[in-house]
């Protein structure tokens, strides 16, 4: 089994230490995934085994530089794996969501759902 990244462990440990009411607080969100472009990348990769740089760029409608910077940040966090190869003589860069990335996305989504529930309970309570 792949070793979990330090970022995922820190996030899980931080959430586990918080009282349940604080777990739904926006300021404790995983900032790596919470950033809009990185969330879009991780979400797109969650629905595909892997995607090429150009596919991600087209789907997300972002520049080469913007995609490169955010993909690298996700790669450094252990959430995304970058695969570089050639298709014939043409270089091909592909990205895939790692197991840590999937866990981090699942934790992020659960956190967002908790925030939504807490907000609705406060609003109706």
MOCOR-V43584 format. One record per pair of residues at least 24 apart in sequence whose ideal C-beta (glycine too) atoms are under 6 Angstrom apart, sorted by the first residue. I is the first residue (numbers start at 1). J is the second residue. Records with the same first field share a line. If there is no record, write none. Layout:
I=J ; J
//
This chain:
2=99
4=100
5=78 ; 100
7=77
8=100 ; 103 ; 104
23=114
24=114 ; 115 ; 118
26=115
29=111
30=108
32=77
33=104 ; 108
37=70
38=70 ; 74
42=105
45=97
46=97 ; 105
50=94 ; 96
51=95
52=94
53=93
79=104
//
